[in-house]
C-alpha cells in the first residue's frame, strides 16, 4: 500500500516528488508516546482523532532541525513535533 500523508490538504504520497522536487519521507505517528502523540494531533487541529499505525505524516510538516541525517538517510528525531501545516482557514 503506498504511503500517504494524513494531513488534510496535503497531497503528498509515496513515490511522488513534491512540487519543488524535494524528497518526501513518511513518518509514523508516535503511538507509543502518548504525550508526544497528543502534541502532534493538537498541531494538526484534528480534535479527538486518533491515528492508526498505518497513517503517516510527510516530512513537509517538520522543520529541518527535526531531522538527524545519518548515512544519507533522514531520521526523525524522537522529540520532533510537526509544526508546518497548510492554512486551514478555508476549511469548515
Ligand atoms: Zn504532508
PDB file of the backbone (N, CA, C, O) and the ligand in Angstrom, with CONECT records:
HET     ZN  A 101       1
ATOM      1  N   UNK A   1       0.862  -1.196   0.000  1.00  0.00           N
ATOM      2  CA  UNK A   1       0.000   0.000   0.000  1.00  0.00           C
ATOM      3  C   UNK A   1       0.893   1.239   0.000  1.00  0.00           C
ATOM      4  O   UNK A   1       1.790   1.358   0.835  1.00  0.00           O
ATOM      5  N   UNK A   2       0.653   2.156  -0.928  1.00  0.00           N
ATOM      6  CA  UNK A   2       1.500   3.362  -0.932  1.00  0.00           C
ATOM      7  C   UNK A   2       1.227   4.203   0.308  1.00  0.00           C
ATOM      8  O   UNK A   2       0.097   4.287   0.789  1.00  0.00           O
ATOM      9  N   UNK A   3       2.272   4.813   0.804  1.00  0.00           N
ATOM     10  CA  UNK A   3       2.091   5.689   1.954  1.00  0.00           C
ATOM     11  C   UNK A   3       1.562   7.027   1.486  1.00  0.00           C
ATOM     12  O   UNK A   3       1.900   7.506   0.403  1.00  0.00           O
ATOM     13  N   UNK A   4       0.741   7.610   2.307  1.00  0.00           N
ATOM     14  CA  UNK A   4       0.296   8.956   2.007  1.00  0.00           C
ATOM     15  C   UNK A   4       0.201   9.729   3.302  1.00  0.00           C
ATOM     16  O   UNK A   4       0.201   9.164   4.396  1.00  0.00           O
ATOM     17  N   UNK A   5       0.120  11.042   3.146  1.00  0.00           N
ATOM     18  CA  UNK A   5       0.169  11.908   4.305  1.00  0.00           C
ATOM     19  C   UNK A   5      -1.217  12.061   4.918  1.00  0.00           C
ATOM     20  O   UNK A   5      -2.202  12.226   4.198  1.00  0.00           O
ATOM     21  N   UNK A   6      -1.296  12.008   6.244  1.00  0.00           N
ATOM     22  CA  UNK A   6      -2.576  12.080   6.951  1.00  0.00           C
ATOM     23  C   UNK A   6      -3.104  13.506   7.077  1.00  0.00           C
ATOM     24  O   UNK A   6      -4.214  13.711   7.568  1.00  0.00           O
ATOM     25  N   UNK A   7      -2.322  14.494   6.639  1.00  0.00           N
ATOM     26  CA  UNK A   7      -2.759  15.888   6.765  1.00  0.00           C
ATOM     27  C   UNK A   7      -3.738  16.242   5.656  1.00  0.00           C
ATOM     28  O   UNK A   7      -3.457  16.047   4.473  1.00  0.00           O
ATOM     29  N   UNK A   8      -4.903  16.770   6.063  1.00  0.00           N
ATOM     30  CA  UNK A   8      -5.855  17.279   5.085  1.00  0.00           C
ATOM     31  C   UNK A   8      -5.148  18.338   4.257  1.00  0.00           C
ATOM     32  O   UNK A   8      -4.289  19.044   4.786  1.00  0.00           O
ATOM     33  N   UNK A   9      -5.461  18.472   3.030  1.00  0.00           N
ATOM     34  CA  UNK A   9      -4.881  19.497   2.159  1.00  0.00           C
ATOM     35  C   UNK A   9      -3.432  19.208   1.783  1.00  0.00           C
ATOM     36  O   UNK A   9      -2.828  19.972   1.031  1.00  0.00           O
ATOM     37  N   UNK A  10      -2.879  18.142   2.284  1.00  0.00           N
ATOM     38  CA  UNK A  10      -1.532  17.782   1.863  1.00  0.00           C
ATOM     39  C   UNK A  10      -1.682  16.559   0.979  1.00  0.00           C
ATOM     40  O   UNK A  10      -2.208  15.531   1.405  1.00  0.00           O
ATOM     41  N   UNK A  11      -1.220  16.679  -0.246  1.00  0.00           N
ATOM     42  CA  UNK A  11      -1.464  15.597  -1.199  1.00  0.00           C
ATOM     43  C   UNK A  11      -0.234  14.737  -1.445  1.00  0.00           C
ATOM     44  O   UNK A  11      -0.164  14.011  -2.437  1.00  0.00           O
ATOM     45  N   UNK A  12       0.724  14.817  -0.551  1.00  0.00           N
ATOM     46  CA  UNK A  12       1.935  14.045  -0.776  1.00  0.00           C
ATOM     47  C   UNK A  12       1.684  12.554  -0.598  1.00  0.00           C
ATOM     48  O   UNK A  12       1.022  12.113   0.342  1.00  0.00           O
ATOM     49  N   UNK A  13       2.224  11.821  -1.514  1.00  0.00           N
ATOM     50  CA  UNK A  13       2.111  10.370  -1.489  1.00  0.00           C
ATOM     51  C   UNK A  13       3.463   9.746  -1.723  1.00  0.00           C
ATOM     52  O   UNK A  13       4.351  10.359  -2.315  1.00  0.00           O
ATOM     53  N   UNK A  14       3.615   8.539  -1.262  1.00  0.00           N
ATOM     54  CA  UNK A  14       4.852   7.823  -1.505  1.00  0.00           C
ATOM     55  C   UNK A  14       5.100   7.664  -2.990  1.00  0.00           C
ATOM     56  O   UNK A  14       4.167   7.420  -3.755  1.00  0.00           O
ATOM     57  N   UNK A  15       6.358   7.801  -3.408  1.00  0.00           N
ATOM     58  CA  UNK A  15       6.704   7.602  -4.804  1.00  0.00           C
ATOM     59  C   UNK A  15       6.491   8.798  -5.692  1.00  0.00           C
ATOM     60  O   UNK A  15       6.807   8.757  -6.881  1.00  0.00           O
ATOM     61  N   UNK A  16       5.948   9.885  -5.120  1.00  0.00           N
ATOM     62  CA  UNK A  16       5.742  11.090  -5.935  1.00  0.00           C
ATOM     63  C   UNK A  16       6.601  12.225  -5.405  1.00  0.00           C
ATOM     64  O   UNK A  16       6.575  12.514  -4.208  1.00  0.00           O
ATOM     65  N   UNK A  17       7.362  12.872  -6.282  1.00  0.00           N
ATOM     66  CA  UNK A  17       8.153  14.017  -5.818  1.00  0.00           C
ATOM     67  C   UNK A  17       7.232  15.200  -5.538  1.00  0.00           C
ATOM     68  O   UNK A  17       6.189  15.339  -6.178  1.00  0.00           O
ATOM     69  N   UNK A  18       7.604  16.045  -4.597  1.00  0.00           N
ATOM     70  CA  UNK A  18       6.793  17.230  -4.329  1.00  0.00           C
ATOM     71  C   UNK A  18       7.064  18.278  -5.397  1.00  0.00           C
ATOM     72  O   UNK A  18       7.924  18.098  -6.260  1.00  0.00           O
ATOM     73  N   UNK A  19       6.326  19.364  -5.328  1.00  0.00           N
ATOM     74  CA  UNK A  19       6.416  20.423  -6.339  1.00  0.00           C
ATOM     75  C   UNK A  19       7.855  20.835  -6.644  1.00  0.00           C
ATOM     76  O   UNK A  19       8.257  20.922  -7.804  1.00  0.00           O
ATOM     77  N   UNK A  20       8.623  21.086  -5.581  1.00  0.00           N
ATOM     78  CA  UNK A  20       9.986  21.572  -5.805  1.00  0.00           C
ATOM     79  C   UNK A  20      11.008  20.433  -5.825  1.00  0.00           C
ATOM     80  O   UNK A  20      12.202  20.652  -5.622  1.00  0.00           O
ATOM     81  N   UNK A  21      10.521  19.219  -6.073  1.00  0.00           N
ATOM     82  CA  UNK A  21      11.413  18.067  -6.236  1.00  0.00           C
ATOM     83  C   UNK A  21      12.174  17.647  -4.986  1.00  0.00           C
ATOM     84  O   UNK A  21      13.161  16.916  -5.061  1.00  0.00           O
ATOM     85  N   UNK A  22      11.705  18.116  -3.842  1.00  0.00           N
ATOM     86  CA  UNK A  22      12.327  17.681  -2.599  1.00  0.00           C
ATOM     87  C   UNK A  22      11.922  16.239  -2.348  1.00  0.00           C
ATOM     88  O   UNK A  22      10.834  15.814  -2.739  1.00  0.00           O
ATOM     89  N   UNK A  23      12.788  15.499  -1.704  1.00  0.00           N
ATOM     90  CA  UNK A  23      12.427  14.142  -1.372  1.00  0.00           C
ATOM     91  C   UNK A  23      11.485  14.133  -0.183  1.00  0.00           C
ATOM     92  O   UNK A  23      11.749  14.763   0.840  1.00  0.00           O
ATOM     93  N   UNK A  24      10.398  13.423  -0.327  1.00  0.00           N
ATOM     94  CA  UNK A  24       9.425  13.350   0.754  1.00  0.00           C
ATOM     95  C   UNK A  24       9.610  12.029   1.490  1.00  0.00           C
ATOM     96  O   UNK A  24       9.668  10.966   0.873  1.00  0.00           O
ATOM     97  N   UNK A  25       9.700  12.106   2.792  1.00  0.00           N
ATOM     98  CA  UNK A  25       9.739  10.883   3.588  1.00  0.00           C
ATOM     99  C   UNK A  25       8.466  10.838   4.415  1.00  0.00           C
ATOM    100  O   UNK A  25       7.826  11.862   4.655  1.00  0.00           O
ATOM    101  N   UNK A  26       8.111   9.646   4.843  1.00  0.00           N
ATOM    102  CA  UNK A  26       6.907   9.490   5.645  1.00  0.00           C
ATOM    103  C   UNK A  26       7.260   8.917   7.007  1.00  0.00           C
ATOM    104  O   UNK A  26       8.086   8.012   7.125  1.00  0.00           O
ATOM    105  N   UNK A  27       6.623   9.459   8.022  1.00  0.00           N
ATOM    106  CA  UNK A  27       6.926   9.044   9.386  1.00  0.00           C
ATOM    107  C   UNK A  27       5.653   8.634  10.101  1.00  0.00           C
ATOM    108  O   UNK A  27       4.648   9.344  10.048  1.00  0.00           O
ATOM    109  N   UNK A  28       5.692   7.485  10.772  1.00  0.00           N
ATOM    110  CA  UNK A  28       4.512   7.038  11.512  1.00  0.00           C
ATOM    111  C   UNK A  28       4.276   7.903  12.745  1.00  0.00           C
ATOM    112  O   UNK A  28       5.191   8.566  13.233  1.00  0.00           O
ATOM    113  N   UNK A  29       3.078   7.891  13.229  1.00  0.00           N
ATOM    114  CA  UNK A  29       2.753   8.645  14.447  1.00  0.00           C
ATOM    115  C   UNK A  29       3.412   7.974  15.658  1.00  0.00           C
ATOM    116  O   UNK A  29       3.559   6.752  15.680  1.00  0.00           O
ATOM    117  N   UNK A  30       3.803   8.751  16.648  1.00  0.00           N
ATOM    118  CA  UNK A  30       4.446   8.170  17.851  1.00  0.00           C
ATOM    119  C   UNK A  30       3.406   7.552  18.773  1.00  0.00           C
ATOM    120  O   UNK A  30       3.143   8.059  19.864  1.00  0.00           O
ATOM    121  N   UNK A  31       2.818   6.450  18.320  1.00  0.00           N
ATOM    122  CA  UNK A  31       1.690   5.861  19.056  1.00  0.00           C
ATOM    123  C   UNK A  31       2.074   5.368  20.446  1.00  0.00           C
ATOM    124  O   UNK A  31       1.219   5.270  21.326  1.00  0.00           O
ATOM    125  N   UNK A  32       3.345   5.060  20.651  1.00  0.00           N
ATOM    126  CA  UNK A  32       3.775   4.572  21.963  1.00  0.00           C
ATOM    127  C   UNK A  32       3.962   5.710  22.956  1.00  0.00           C
ATOM    128  O   UNK A  32       3.969   5.494  24.168  1.00  0.00           O
ATOM    129  N   UNK A  33       4.113   6.929  22.432  1.00  0.00           N
ATOM    130  CA  UNK A  33       4.437   8.067  23.281  1.00  0.00           C
ATOM    131  C   UNK A  33       3.235   9.020  23.306  1.00  0.00           C
ATOM    132  O   UNK A  33       3.136   9.941  22.494  1.00  0.00           O
ATOM    133  N   UNK A  34       2.336   8.777  24.249  1.00  0.00           N
ATOM    134  CA  UNK A  34       1.053   9.493  24.280  1.00  0.00           C
ATOM    135  C   UNK A  34       1.212  11.009  24.380  1.00  0.00           C
ATOM    136  O   UNK A  34       0.465  11.762  23.755  1.00  0.00           O
ATOM    137  N   UNK A  35       2.184  11.445  25.166  1.00  0.00           N
ATOM    138  CA  UNK A  35       2.373  12.880  25.357  1.00  0.00           C
ATOM    139  C   UNK A  35       2.739  13.540  24.035  1.00  0.00           C
ATOM    140  O   UNK A  35       2.193  14.576  23.657  1.00  0.00           O
ATOM    141  N   UNK A  36       3.682  12.905  23.346  1.00  0.00           N
ATOM    142  CA  UNK A  36       4.126  13.471  22.077  1.00  0.00           C
ATOM    143  C   UNK A  36       3.048  13.313  21.007  1.00  0.00           C
ATOM    144  O   UNK A  36       2.850  14.211  20.188  1.00  0.00           O
ATOM    145  N   UNK A  37       2.359  12.191  21.010  1.00  0.00           N
ATOM    146  CA  UNK A  37       1.275  11.959  20.058  1.00  0.00           C
ATOM    147  C   UNK A  37       0.220  13.058  20.176  1.00  0.00           C
ATOM    148  O   UNK A  37      -0.278  13.573  19.175  1.00  0.00           O
ATOM    149  N   UNK A  38      -0.105  13.399  21.405  1.00  0.00           N
ATOM    150  CA  UNK A  38      -1.097  14.444  21.656  1.00  0.00           C
ATOM    151  C   UNK A  38      -0.668  15.770  21.028  1.00  0.00           C
ATOM    152  O   UNK A  38      -1.486  16.476  20.437  1.00  0.00           O
ATOM    153  N   UNK A  39       0.618  16.105  21.158  1.00  0.00           N
ATOM    154  CA  UNK A  39       1.116  17.349  20.572  1.00  0.00           C
ATOM    155  C   UNK A  39       0.999  17.326  19.050  1.00  0.00           C
ATOM    156  O   UNK A  39       0.679  18.340  18.430  1.00  0.00           O
ATOM    157  N   UNK A  40       1.257  16.184  18.463  1.00  0.00           N
ATOM    158  CA  UNK A  40       1.122  16.065  17.005  1.00  0.00           C
ATOM    159  C   UNK A  40      -0.314  16.359  16.596  1.00  0.00           C
ATOM    160  O   UNK A  40      -0.569  17.118  15.661  1.00  0.00           O
ATOM    161  N   UNK A  41      -1.261  15.732  17.327  1.00  0.00           N
ATOM    162  CA  UNK A  41      -2.668  15.857  16.947  1.00  0.00           C
ATOM    163  C   UNK A  41      -3.182  17.267  17.198  1.00  0.00           C
ATOM    164  O   UNK A  41      -3.953  17.804  16.403  1.00  0.00           O
ATOM    165  N   UNK A  42      -2.750  17.870  18.317  1.00  0.00           N
ATOM    166  CA  UNK A  42      -3.149  19.250  18.601  1.00  0.00           C
ATOM    167  C   UNK A  42      -2.659  20.162  17.469  1.00  0.00           C
ATOM    168  O   UNK A  42      -3.406  21.010  16.981  1.00  0.00           O
ATOM    169  N   UNK A  43      -1.408  19.982  17.059  1.00  0.00           N
ATOM    170  CA  UNK A  43      -0.868  20.810  15.987  1.00  0.00           C
ATOM    171  C   UNK A  43      -1.602  20.585  14.671  1.00  0.00           C
ATOM    172  O   UNK A  43      -1.728  21.501  13.858  1.00  0.00           O
ATOM    173  N   UNK A  44      -2.084  19.367  14.464  1.00  0.00           N
ATOM    174  CA  UNK A  44      -2.825  19.054  13.242  1.00  0.00           C
ATOM    175  C   UNK A  44      -4.251  19.584  13.294  1.00  0.00           C
ATOM    176  O   UNK A  44      -4.948  19.597  12.279  1.00  0.00           O
ATOM    177  N   UNK A  45      -4.691  20.023  14.481  1.00  0.00           N
ATOM    178  CA  UNK A  45      -6.052  20.526  14.689  1.00  0.00           C
ATOM    179  C   UNK A  45      -7.098  19.494  14.285  1.00  0.00           C
ATOM    180  O   UNK A  45      -8.093  19.825  13.640  1.00  0.00           O
ATOM    181  N   UNK A  46      -6.865  18.253  14.665  1.00  0.00           N
ATOM    182  CA  UNK A  46      -7.813  17.205  14.305  1.00  0.00           C
ATOM    183  C   UNK A  46      -8.730  16.841  15.461  1.00  0.00           C
ATOM    184  O   UNK A  46      -9.509  15.895  15.344  1.00  0.00           O
ATOM    185  N   UNK A  47      -8.663  17.568  16.582  1.00  0.00           N
ATOM    186  CA  UNK A  47      -9.574  17.320  17.697  1.00  0.00           C
ATOM    187  C   UNK A  47      -9.388  15.950  18.328  1.00  0.00           C
ATOM    188  O   UNK A  47      -8.279  15.586  18.720  1.00  0.00           O
ATOM    189  N   UNK A  48     -10.466  15.197  18.426  1.00  0.00           N
ATOM    190  CA  UNK A  48     -10.438  13.918  19.133  1.00  0.00           C
ATOM    191  C   UNK A  48     -10.021  12.749  18.251  1.00  0.00           C
ATOM    192  O   UNK A  48     -10.303  11.595  18.574  1.00  0.00           O
ATOM    193  N   UNK A  49      -9.379  13.028  17.186  1.00  0.00           N
ATOM    194  CA  UNK A  49      -8.980  11.997  16.230  1.00  0.00           C
ATOM    195  C   UNK A  49      -7.793  11.190  16.740  1.00  0.00           C
ATOM    196  O   UNK A  49      -6.883  11.740  17.359  1.00  0.00           O
ATOM    197  N   UNK A  50      -7.803   9.901  16.483  1.00  0.00           N
ATOM    198  CA  UNK A  50      -6.664   9.062  16.829  1.00  0.00           C
ATOM    199  C   UNK A  50      -6.145   8.390  15.565  1.00  0.00           C
ATOM    200  O   UNK A  50      -6.890   7.694  14.876  1.00  0.00           O
ATOM    201  N   UNK A  51      -4.879   8.597  15.266  1.00  0.00           N
ATOM    202  CA  UNK A  51      -4.332   7.985  14.052  1.00  0.00           C
ATOM    203  C   UNK A  51      -4.125   6.492  14.247  1.00  0.00           C
ATOM    204  O   UNK A  51      -3.971   6.021  15.374  1.00  0.00           O
ATOM    205  N   UNK A  52      -4.121   5.765  13.170  1.00  0.00           N
ATOM    206  CA  UNK A  52      -3.814   4.336  13.244  1.00  0.00           C
ATOM    207  C   UNK A  52      -2.336   4.137  12.951  1.00  0.00           C
ATOM    208  O   UNK A  52      -1.641   5.071  12.550  1.00  0.00           O
ATOM    209  N   UNK A  53      -1.869   2.929  13.150  1.00  0.00           N
ATOM    210  CA  UNK A  53      -0.459   2.665  12.902  1.00  0.00           C
ATOM    211  C   UNK A  53      -0.156   2.629  11.410  1.00  0.00           C
ATOM    212  O   UNK A  53       1.003   2.505  11.013  1.00  0.00           O
ATOM    213  N   UNK A  54      -1.184   2.736  10.591  1.00  0.00           N
ATOM    214  CA  UNK A  54      -0.963   2.733   9.145  1.00  0.00           C
ATOM    215  C   UNK A  54      -0.990   4.138   8.573  1.00  0.00           C
ATOM    216  O   UNK A  54      -0.993   4.315   7.355  1.00  0.00           O
ATOM    217  N   UNK A  55      -1.010   5.141   9.447  1.00  0.00           N
ATOM    218  CA  UNK A  55      -1.035   6.508   8.948  1.00  0.00           C
ATOM    219  C   UNK A  55       0.296   7.192   9.211  1.00  0.00           C
ATOM    220  O   UNK A  55       1.011   6.882  10.164  1.00  0.00           O
ATOM    221  N   UNK A  56       0.597   8.126   8.339  1.00  0.00           N
ATOM    222  CA  UNK A  56       1.899   8.771   8.372  1.00  0.00           C
ATOM    223  C   UNK A  56       1.752  10.269   8.169  1.00  0.00           C
ATOM    224  O   UNK A  56       0.760  10.752   7.623  1.00  0.00           O
ATOM    225  N   UNK A  57       2.771  10.988   8.626  1.00  0.00           N
ATOM    226  CA  UNK A  57       2.908  12.387   8.252  1.00  0.00           C
ATOM    227  C   UNK A  57       4.113  12.476   7.336  1.00  0.00           C
ATOM    228  O   UNK A  57       5.078  11.729   7.497  1.00  0.00           O
ATOM    229  N   UNK A  58       4.059  13.388   6.377  1.00  0.00           N
ATOM    230  CA  UNK A  58       5.213  13.520   5.497  1.00  0.00           C
ATOM    231  C   UNK A  58       6.192  14.555   6.054  1.00  0.00           C
ATOM    232  O   UNK A  58       5.864  15.350   6.935  1.00  0.00           O
ATOM    233  N   UNK A  59       7.385  14.513   5.513  1.00  0.00           N
ATOM    234  CA  UNK A  59       8.467  15.345   6.039  1.00  0.00           C
ATOM    235  C   UNK A  59       8.231  16.844   5.857  1.00  0.00           C
ATOM    236  O   UNK A  59       8.928  17.656   6.466  1.00  0.00           O
ATOM    237  N   UNK A  60       7.260  17.218   5.029  1.00  0.00           N
ATOM    238  CA  UNK A  60       6.961  18.634   4.802  1.00  0.00           C
ATOM    239  C   UNK A  60       6.456  19.350   6.048  1.00  0.00           C
ATOM    240  O   UNK A  60       6.463  20.580   6.098  1.00  0.00           O
ATOM    241  N   UNK A  61       6.022  18.602   7.045  1.00  0.00           N
ATOM    242  CA  UNK A  61       5.419  19.234   8.216  1.00  0.00           C
ATOM    243  C   UNK A  61       6.398  19.411   9.371  1.00  0.00           C
ATOM    244  O   UNK A  61       6.030  19.841  10.464  1.00  0.00           O
ATOM    245  N   UNK A  62       7.638  19.072   9.100  1.00  0.00           N
ATOM    246  CA  UNK A  62       8.660  19.194  10.138  1.00  0.00           C
ATOM    247  C   UNK A  62       9.728  20.185   9.689  1.00  0.00           C
ATOM    248  O   UNK A  62      10.067  20.257   8.508  1.00  0.00           O
ATOM    249  N   UNK A  63      10.252  20.945  10.641  1.00  0.00           N
ATOM    250  CA  UNK A  63      11.342  21.868  10.318  1.00  0.00           C
ATOM    251  C   UNK A  63      12.634  21.068  10.139  1.00  0.00           C
ATOM    252  O   UNK A  63      12.740  19.927  10.588  1.00  0.00           O
ATOM    253  N   UNK A  64      13.596  21.678   9.485  1.00  0.00           N
ATOM    254  CA  UNK A  64      14.860  20.992   9.191  1.00  0.00           C
ATOM    255  C   UNK A  64      15.526  20.425  10.442  1.00  0.00           C
ATOM    256  O   UNK A  64      16.133  19.355  10.391  1.00  0.00           O
ATOM    257  N   UNK A  65      15.416  21.138  11.567  1.00  0.00           N
ATOM    258  CA  UNK A  65      16.109  20.657  12.764  1.00  0.00           C
ATOM    259  C   UNK A  65      15.357  19.531  13.479  1.00  0.00           C
ATOM    260  O   UNK A  65      15.747  19.109  14.567  1.00  0.00           O
ATOM    261  N   UNK A  66      14.277  19.051  12.858  1.00  0.00           N
ATOM    262  CA  UNK A  66      13.593  17.880  13.405  1.00  0.00           C
ATOM    263  C   UNK A  66      14.256  16.587  12.962  1.00  0.00           C
ATOM    264  O   UNK A  66      13.904  15.504  13.430  1.00  0.00           O
ATOM    265  N   UNK A  67      15.228  16.710  12.047  1.00  0.00           N
ATOM    266  CA  UNK A  67      15.821  15.514  11.461  1.00  0.00           C
ATOM    267  C   UNK A  67      17.279  15.326  11.854  1.00  0.00           C
ATOM    268  O   UNK A  67      18.025  16.283  12.060  1.00  0.00           O
ATOM    269  N   UNK A  68      17.649  14.076  11.949  1.00  0.00           N
ATOM    270  CA  UNK A  68      19.049  13.693  12.057  1.00  0.00           C
ATOM    271  C   UNK A  68      19.415  13.065  10.727  1.00  0.00           C
ATOM    272  O   UNK A  68      18.678  12.233  10.197  1.00  0.00           O
ATOM    273  N   UNK A  69      20.546  13.462  10.195  1.00  0.00           N
ATOM    274  CA  UNK A  69      20.979  12.876   8.933  1.00  0.00           C
ATOM    275  C   UNK A  69      22.111  11.892   9.201  1.00  0.00           C
ATOM    276  O   UNK A  69      23.176  12.271   9.688  1.00  0.00           O
ATOM    277  N   UNK A  70      21.871  10.644   8.883  1.00  0.00           N
ATOM    278  CA  UNK A  70      22.895   9.619   9.080  1.00  0.00           C
ATOM    279  C   UNK A  70      22.993   8.759   7.838  1.00  0.00           C
ATOM    280  O   UNK A  70      21.988   8.228   7.365  1.00  0.00           O
ATOM    281  N   UNK A  71      24.194   8.619   7.309  1.00  0.00           N
ATOM    282  CA  UNK A  71      24.418   7.782   6.128  1.00  0.00           C
ATOM    283  C   UNK A  71      23.479   8.182   5.000  1.00  0.00           C
ATOM    284  O   UNK A  71      23.006   7.326   4.253  1.00  0.00           O
ATOM    285  N   UNK A  72      23.211   9.459   4.875  1.00  0.00           N
ATOM    286  CA  UNK A  72      22.372   9.923   3.771  1.00  0.00           C
ATOM    287  C   UNK A  72      20.882   9.678   3.971  1.00  0.00           C
ATOM    288  O   UNK A  72      20.080   9.950   3.079  1.00  0.00           O
ATOM    289  N   UNK A  73      20.511   9.163   5.147  1.00  0.00           N
ATOM    290  CA  UNK A  73      19.099   8.904   5.410  1.00  0.00           C
ATOM    291  C   UNK A  73      18.626   9.869   6.481  1.00  0.00           C
ATOM    292  O   UNK A  73      19.303  10.082   7.487  1.00  0.00           O
ATOM    293  N   UNK A  74      17.463  10.444   6.256  1.00  0.00           N
ATOM    294  CA  UNK A  74      16.921  11.367   7.239  1.00  0.00           C
ATOM    295  C   UNK A  74      16.117  10.599   8.272  1.00  0.00           C
ATOM    296  O   UNK A  74      15.170   9.887   7.936  1.00  0.00           O
ATOM    297  N   UNK A  75      16.494  10.746   9.501  1.00  0.00           N
ATOM    298  CA  UNK A  75      15.721  10.149  10.591  1.00  0.00           C
ATOM    299  C   UNK A  75      15.019  11.266  11.329  1.00  0.00           C
ATOM    300  O   UNK A  75      15.577  12.340  11.553  1.00  0.00           O
ATOM    301  N   UNK A  76      13.790  10.991  11.700  1.00  0.00           N
ATOM    302  CA  UNK A  76      13.082  11.963  12.510  1.00  0.00           C
ATOM    303  C   UNK A  76      13.553  11.808  13.953  1.00  0.00           C
ATOM    304  O   UNK A  76      13.564  10.702  14.494  1.00  0.00           O
ATOM    305  N   UNK A  77      13.940  12.919  14.571  1.00  0.00           N
ATOM    306  CA  UNK A  77      14.342  12.855  15.974  1.00  0.00           C
ATOM    307  C   UNK A  77      13.169  12.391  16.822  1.00  0.00           C
ATOM    308  O   UNK A  77      12.014  12.689  16.516  1.00  0.00           O
ATOM    309  N   UNK A  78      13.470  11.666  17.882  1.00  0.00           N
ATOM    310  CA  UNK A  78      12.359  11.134  18.673  1.00  0.00           C
ATOM    311  C   UNK A  78      11.708  12.182  19.567  1.00  0.00           C
ATOM    312  O   UNK A  78      10.840  11.862  20.380  1.00  0.00           O
ATOM    313  N   UNK A  79      12.129  13.429  19.414  1.00  0.00           N
ATOM    314  CA  UNK A  79      11.465  14.522  20.127  1.00  0.00           C
ATOM    315  C   UNK A  79      10.721  15.446  19.164  1.00  0.00           C
ATOM    316  O   UNK A  79      10.099  16.419  19.591  1.00  0.00           O
ATOM    317  N   UNK A  80      10.785  15.145  17.875  1.00  0.00           N
ATOM    318  CA  UNK A  80      10.256  16.072  16.871  1.00  0.00           C
ATOM    319  C   UNK A  80       8.733  16.187  16.924  1.00  0.00           C
ATOM    320  O   UNK A  80       8.022  15.202  17.126  1.00  0.00           O
ATOM    321  N   UNK A  81       8.260  17.404  16.740  1.00  0.00           N
ATOM    322  CA  UNK A  81       6.827  17.697  16.694  1.00  0.00           C
ATOM    323  C   UNK A  81       6.567  18.412  15.363  1.00  0.00           C
ATOM    324  O   UNK A  81       7.290  19.350  15.025  1.00  0.00           O
ATOM    325  N   UNK A  82       5.566  17.995  14.612  1.00  0.00           N
ATOM    326  CA  UNK A  82       5.282  18.685  13.346  1.00  0.00           C
ATOM    327  C   UNK A  82       4.683  20.070  13.600  1.00  0.00           C
ATOM    328  O   UNK A  82       3.771  20.211  14.414  1.00  0.00           O
ATOM    329  N   UNK A  83       5.187  21.081  12.913  1.00  0.00           N
ATOM    330  CA  UNK A  83       4.694  22.446  13.145  1.00  0.00           C
ATOM    331  C   UNK A  83       4.271  23.156  11.866  1.00  0.00           C
ATOM    332  O   UNK A  83       3.698  24.244  11.929  1.00  0.00           O
ATOM    333  N   UNK A  84       4.541  22.564  10.712  1.00  0.00           N
ATOM    334  CA  UNK A  84       4.256  23.258   9.449  1.00  0.00           C
ATOM    335  C   UNK A  84       3.043  22.628   8.787  1.00  0.00           C
ATOM    336  O   UNK A  84       3.098  21.488   8.325  1.00  0.00           O
ATOM    337  N   UNK A  85       1.947  23.375   8.744  1.00  0.00           N
ATOM    338  CA  UNK A  85       0.734  22.842   8.151  1.00  0.00           C
ATOM    339  C   UNK A  85       0.139  23.858   7.192  1.00  0.00           C
ATOM    340  O   UNK A  85       0.298  25.065   7.372  1.00  0.00           O
ATOM    341  N   UNK A  86      -0.554  23.357   6.165  1.00  0.00           N
ATOM    342  CA  UNK A  86      -1.223  24.311   5.269  1.00  0.00           C
ATOM    343  C   UNK A  86      -2.320  25.045   6.040  1.00  0.00           C
ATOM    344  O   UNK A  86      -2.855  24.529   7.022  1.00  0.00           O
ATOM    345  N   UNK A  87      -2.638  26.222   5.595  1.00  0.00           N
ATOM    346  CA  UNK A  87      -3.667  27.018   6.258  1.00  0.00           C
ATOM    347  C   UNK A  87      -5.022  26.327   6.169  1.00  0.00           C
ATOM    348  O   UNK A  87      -5.458  25.935   5.087  1.00  0.00           O
ATOM    349  N   UNK A  88      -5.679  26.182   7.306  1.00  0.00           N
ATOM    350  CA  UNK A  88      -6.981  25.500   7.326  1.00  0.00           C
ATOM    351  C   UNK A  88      -8.127  26.498   7.377  1.00  0.00           C
ATOM    352  O   UNK A  88      -9.279  26.126   7.601  1.00  0.00           O
ATOM    353  N   UNK A  89      -7.797  27.785   7.165  1.00  0.00           N
ATOM    354  CA  UNK A  89      -8.807  28.833   7.342  1.00  0.00           C
ATOM    355  C   UNK A  89     -10.046  28.608   6.477  1.00  0.00           C
ATOM    356  O   UNK A  89     -11.159  28.936   6.889  1.00  0.00           O
ATOM    357  N   UNK A  90      -9.858  28.052   5.285  1.00  0.00           N
ATOM    358  CA  UNK A  90     -10.984  27.900   4.361  1.00  0.00           C
ATOM    359  C   UNK A  90     -11.764  26.614   4.566  1.00  0.00           C
ATOM    360  O   UNK A  90     -12.756  26.367   3.880  1.00  0.00           O
ATOM    361  N   UNK A  91     -11.319  25.799   5.502  1.00  0.00           N
ATOM    362  CA  UNK A  91     -11.967  24.511   5.701  1.00  0.00           C
ATOM    363  C   UNK A  91     -12.883  24.607   6.912  1.00  0.00           C
ATOM    364  O   UNK A  91     -12.461  25.030   7.988  1.00  0.00           O
ATOM    365  N   UNK A  92     -14.113  24.219   6.734  1.00  0.00           N
ATOM    366  CA  UNK A  92     -15.007  24.304   7.879  1.00  0.00           C
ATOM    367  C   UNK A  92     -15.184  22.927   8.500  1.00  0.00           C
ATOM    368  O   UNK A  92     -15.907  22.783   9.486  1.00  0.00           O
TER     369      UNK A  92
HETATM  370 ZN    ZN A 101       2.064  16.042   4.292  1.00  0.00          ZN
END
